[in-house]
Amino acid sequence: MNFIPAEKTSFLQEVVLGLSNRPKRLTPKWFYDKRGAKLFEQICDLPEYYLTRSESSILETAAVEISEYLGPEVILIEYGSGAMSKVRTLLDSLDKPQALIAIDVADEQLLQASDTLGVEYSDLTVHPIVGDFTSSFDLPLWASAGKRLCAFFPGSTIGNFEPDDAEVLLRSMHNVVGHGGAAIIGVDLKKDKSVLEAAYNDASGISEKFNKNLLDRINRELKGNAQLDQFKHIAPYNEDKGRIEMHLVSLCEQMLTVSNYHFPLKPNETIHTENSYKYTVEEFQALAKSASFAPTAVWVDENQLFSVHLLTRA
Ligand SMILES: C[S@@+](CC[C@H](N)C(=O)[O-])C[C@H]1O[C@@H](n2cnc3c(N)ncnc32)[C@H](O)[C@@H]1O
């Protein structure tokens, strides 16, 4: 019997929908099961993956200024919180932060990271929400009691969305933070193709393992039959669209089975697993304005690799 537990049905539905598409697609939010989250942490430490180092250094430099902009007793809402390492820099410099509400689909990592943070910051209320931040989610009642809310969305995860969808997400964030609210968004900058491609095609092959783990997860959780050695990881920079595209390329003619569904693949046919859009400072500010945010400050590292934007409600 091909039984898939109820909590996996949205994963199954999205996988079936994506693999029925032309070209075949999978959604990057499913990368982060326990193994995927660990692999992503390894990616963050890779010499080629400048994103995490650059963003962390910007946050360290800008933390005091950010704290002055936001004022005391802020409630942070972290979107796609992952290991929650960068938020510590903000918490350390903010004046009496009241709470961290963290939302992520990766349930195991979210709950574990929330527990650890709650112990380290014993005066802080840490409130995890397991869920998809592109759908509506309920804030706890105490978060709507006149405190300043600030969304924190690091990691350039905003780049995983088509620009139109990124605008919709920023609009929803604008509603969530409410009157007087703000948002701090980490955005990867456009730059030389060779630097970008190296970051997503590291020499030690961790990005490849991360990409292929999506198939492995489908095998484990959705009764898939993917043979990982029959796929190749590629991540070219599409200069026209301003995005890195991650794909898994089929190395032969094969039939991919997921639960009771069958998907034929031709040699060289790709499954598109992720886009990572890059923005200039001006492009991202225009996007933020179209979502009704006022671009209020922006910080860029000394190598001009990454940007952190402070947006406020106009
Ligand atoms: C690129 S990682 C960034 C992790 C961390 N914020 C950082 O900066 O290192 C993306 C994170 O967002 C989460 N995520 C991606 N799409 C999501 C969605 N639609 N809803 C909730 N979480 C999502 C993933 O599970 C993962 O933890």
The ligand as an ORCA input file, in Angstrom:
! r2SCAN-3c Opt
* xyz 0 1
  C      18.061     30.525      2.390
  S      17.490     29.876      3.907
  C      17.863     31.237      4.969
  C      18.000     30.827      6.401
  C      18.400     31.966      7.358
  N      17.367     32.983      7.423
  C      19.697     32.608      6.920
  O      19.675     33.797      6.589
  O      20.729     31.937      6.934
  C      15.733     29.982      3.698
  C      14.891     29.638      4.932
  O      13.537     30.031      4.654
  C      12.647     28.949      4.882
  N      11.576     29.089      3.890
  C      11.709     29.133      2.534
  N      10.516     29.338      1.947
  C       9.614     29.430      2.966
  C       8.207     29.664      3.008
  N       7.500     29.844      1.883
  N       7.601     29.729      4.219
  C       8.311     29.560      5.379
  N       9.654     29.322      5.399
  C      10.292     29.264      4.209
  C      13.494     27.700      4.709
  O      12.937     26.598      5.401
  C      14.838     28.152      5.260
  O      14.943     27.969      6.638
*
